Structure formats: structure tokens, C-alpha cells
Amino acid sequence: MIRVGIAGPIGAGKSAVLAIFASLGAVVIDADKLAKEIMVRDDEVRTRLLKIFGPQTFTREGYLNKQHLITEAFTKGRAEELNSIVHPAVKKETIRLMKEAEKQNPPFFVIEGALLLNRGRPDHLDKILIIQSDRALKLQRVKERDQATEEEILQRMAAQPDFSTLSHLADDVIQNNGTLEELTQTVKAVADRWLQNG
């Protein structure tokens, strides 16, 4: 089982690449979704979030107030505070899920997340794949997906790493500026090469 991390900026197409790996028989994890689950169900993480970001972090029903956290993290420049609480818990859970996946012996275990390279190359992953895309395409995809304004998207982009400076941490970099079919062929070629070379 090859343990893969997919990184890249918002709107580059990481989720599409994750879906392609799933079609190849991989066990796949969306780090963003996993983080949201952990923020709600992990008591320690929940307590720290309430202490640092206030009672508005959760709704009365106990759900995550995503808009409040987005405002705090990206508009008020507190992304690093949020990441320092959530990131270690996500890594711990990822390693647990990896061990579970090994029992099924899939070709790949793949986790996708914008923050995977925030603290350098993760030591629990074998391969890193960075997905890049033209700025206009990224904006268009996120606008359509999140119904967000350009200003909101640009704030979120500004809070992310500059992935063009992180290519040295990756085994491969894919430019996703074409069709889904082209992306699929490129990802499959990378996956085949990794399987052949180990």
C-alpha cells in the first residue's frame, strides 16, 4: 500500500484527483471533511476551540459554525491558531485510518488536504502529489462550488501556502488546466509509475 498525500491550493482540483484515485481502488480521505468531523466529535479539540474561538464556534444544536471559523481564521488572520489545534488531531486520526486500511491491502491510501505541507513533508506518507492550476480557473471553480465572493476566495487563497515554492517537497506536480479526462489520464499515469517503481 502506497501512502499518498495530495496537496495544492484551493480550487486546483484536489477533490477530482482524490475521486480518480478512488476509482483505482484506493482508500481515500478528504482531510478537510475529516478535520470538520474531529472538531465536532473530539472532546479535547472541541474544548480548545470553544476556549480560543468562543461559544459561536458551534451552533446550539452542536454543529460546527463554519462561517464563524472562516471569518476568524481568514478574515482576522487566525488560521495558524486554528491549524495548531486541528492539525495534530487530523494526523493522529489519519495514521489510525491508515492502519485500518492496510488490512484491506489496497494499492493506495490517499489523503487530500491544502495544509498537508504546512510543516514540511509529512513523515507518515510515501508520496506527495501537488495539484496546480491557473488562478482564473481556481477562482471560477471555487465560486461555483462554494457560492463565495471573489474577495472571500482571495482571502482564503492568501492564507494558504504558495505551492509554487513547495514543489521540492513533491514527488510529482500536475497542472490541472484541461478537461477531467485529461486529468484522469495524467493521474493514472502517475499512479501506474508509482506502482511499478514501488
C-alpha positions in Angstrom: 0.0 0.0 0.0 1.5 3.3 -1.1 0.6 6.2 1.2 -0.1 9.3 -0.8 -0.7 12.9 0.1 -2.4 15.3 -2.4 -1.8 18.9 -1.8 -2.4 22.2 -3.6 -4.2 25.5 -3.4 -8.0 25.9 -3.1 -9.7 25.3 -6.5 -6.8 23.4 -8.1 -8.8 20.1 -8.3 -7.6 18.1 -5.4 -11.0 16.5 -4.8 -11.2 15.5 -8.5 -7.8 13.8 -8.2 -9.0 12.1 -5.0 -12.0 10.7 -6.9 -9.7 9.4 -9.6 -7.6 7.5 -7.0 -10.8 6.1 -5.5 -11.7 4.7 -9.0 -8.3 3.0 -9.0 -9.2 1.1 -5.8 -7.6 3.5 -3.3 -8.8 4.1 0.2 -9.4 7.9 0.1 -9.7 10.6 2.8 -10.6 14.2 2.5 -8.6 16.0 5.2 -11.0 19.0 5.3 -14.0 16.8 6.0 -12.0 14.7 8.5 -11.0 17.9 10.3 -14.6 19.1 10.5 -15.7 15.7 12.0 -12.9 15.8 14.5 -13.8 19.4 15.6 -17.3 18.2 16.4 -16.6 14.7 18.0 -13.2 15.0 19.6 -13.8 16.4 23.1 -10.3 17.7 23.6 -10.3 19.6 20.2 -13.8 20.9 20.9 -12.9 22.2 24.3 -9.9 24.1 22.9 -11.9 25.6 20.0 -14.5 26.9 22.4 -11.9 28.4 24.7 -9.9 30.1 21.9 -12.7 31.0 19.3 -15.6 31.4 21.7 -19.1 29.8 22.0 -20.1 30.9 18.5 -17.8 28.1 17.2 -20.7 25.7 17.5 -24.4 26.1 16.9 -27.0 25.5 19.6 -27.5 22.0 18.0 -23.8 21.3 18.4 -22.9 21.6 14.8 -19.7 23.4 13.6 -20.4 27.1 12.8 -18.2 27.1 9.6 -18.8 30.7 8.8 -17.6 31.9 12.2 -14.4 29.9 11.9 -13.8 31.0 8.3 -14.2 34.6 9.5 -11.9 34.1 12.5 -9.3 32.2 10.5 -9.1 34.0 7.2 -10.6 37.5 7.8 -9.0 38.0 11.2 -5.7 36.2 10.3 -6.0 33.4 12.9 -5.6 30.5 10.6 -2.4 29.3 12.3 -4.2 29.2 15.7 -6.9 27.1 14.2 -4.4 24.8 12.5 -2.4 24.3 15.6 -5.4 22.8 17.3 -6.8 20.7 14.5 -3.7 19.6 12.5 -2.2 17.3 15.1 -5.6 15.6 15.7 -6.0 15.1 11.9 -2.6 13.5 11.6 -3.3 11.1 14.6 -6.6 10.0 13.1 -5.0 9.7 9.6 -2.4 7.3 10.9 -5.2 5.2 12.7 -7.2 5.1 9.4 -4.1 4.1 7.5 -3.5 1.1 9.8 -7.2 0.1 9.3 -6.8 0.4 5.5 -3.7 -1.8 5.5 -5.9 -4.8 6.5 -7.8 -4.4 3.1 -4.4 -4.2 1.2 -5.5 -1.5 -1.3 -3.0 -0.2 -3.9 -3.1 3.3 -2.3 -4.1 5.1 0.8 -4.7 8.7 -0.3 -5.4 11.8 1.8 -6.1 15.2 0.3 -5.7 18.5 2.0 -4.4 22.0 1.4 -2.5 22.0 4.7 -0.5 18.8 4.3 2.8 20.6 3.6 2.4 23.4 6.2 5.1 21.8 8.4 7.2 20.3 5.7 6.9 16.9 4.1 4.8 14.6 6.3 6.8 11.7 7.6 3.8 9.3 7.6 3.3 9.5 3.8 5.3 7.8 1.0 4.4 10.0 -2.0 3.3 13.7 -2.3 1.4 14.9 -5.3 0.9 18.7 -5.8 -2.0 19.8 -8.0 -1.6 23.3 -9.5 -4.0 25.3 -11.7 -4.2 28.7 -13.3 -5.5 31.4 -11.0 -8.6 32.3 -13.1 -9.7 28.6 -13.2 -9.2 28.2 -9.4 -11.4 31.3 -8.8 -14.1 30.1 -11.1 -14.2 26.6 -9.6 -14.4 27.9 -6.0 -17.1 30.5 -6.9 -19.2 27.7 -8.4 -18.6 25.2 -5.6 -18.9 27.4 -2.5 -21.1 30.3 -3.9 -18.4 32.6 -2.4 -17.4 36.1 -3.5 -14.1 36.7 -5.2 -12.9 38.7 -2.1 -13.7 35.8 0.2 -11.9 33.3 -2.1 -8.8 35.6 -2.4 -8.6 35.9 1.4 -8.6 32.1 1.7 -6.0 31.8 -1.1 -3.8 34.4 0.7 -3.9 32.3 3.9 -2.6 29.2 2.1 1.0 28.4 1.3 2.5 29.4 -2.1 2.6 25.9 -3.6 4.9 27.0 -6.4 7.7 27.2 -3.7 6.9 23.8 -2.3 7.4 21.6 -5.4 10.7 20.3 -3.9 8.6 18.5 -1.3 6.6 16.7 -4.0 7.3 13.5 -6.0 5.1 14.8 -8.8 3.3 18.1 -9.7 0.3 18.0 -12.0 -1.0 21.1 -13.8 -4.8 20.8 -13.9 -5.9 23.3 -16.6 -7.6 20.9 -19.1 -10.6 18.5 -19.1 -11.4 15.9 -16.5 -10.5 13.3 -19.0 -7.0 14.7 -19.4 -6.6 15.0 -15.6 -7.7 11.3 -15.3 -5.1 10.1 -17.8 -2.4 12.1 -16.1 -3.2 10.8 -12.6 -3.5 7.2 -13.9 0.0 7.6 -15.5 1.5 8.8 -12.2 -0.3 6.0 -10.2 1.0 3.3 -12.6 4.5 4.6 -12.4 4.4 4.6 -8.6 3.1 1.1 -8.5 5.8 -0.1 -10.9 8.6 1.6 -9.1 7.3 1.0 -5.6 
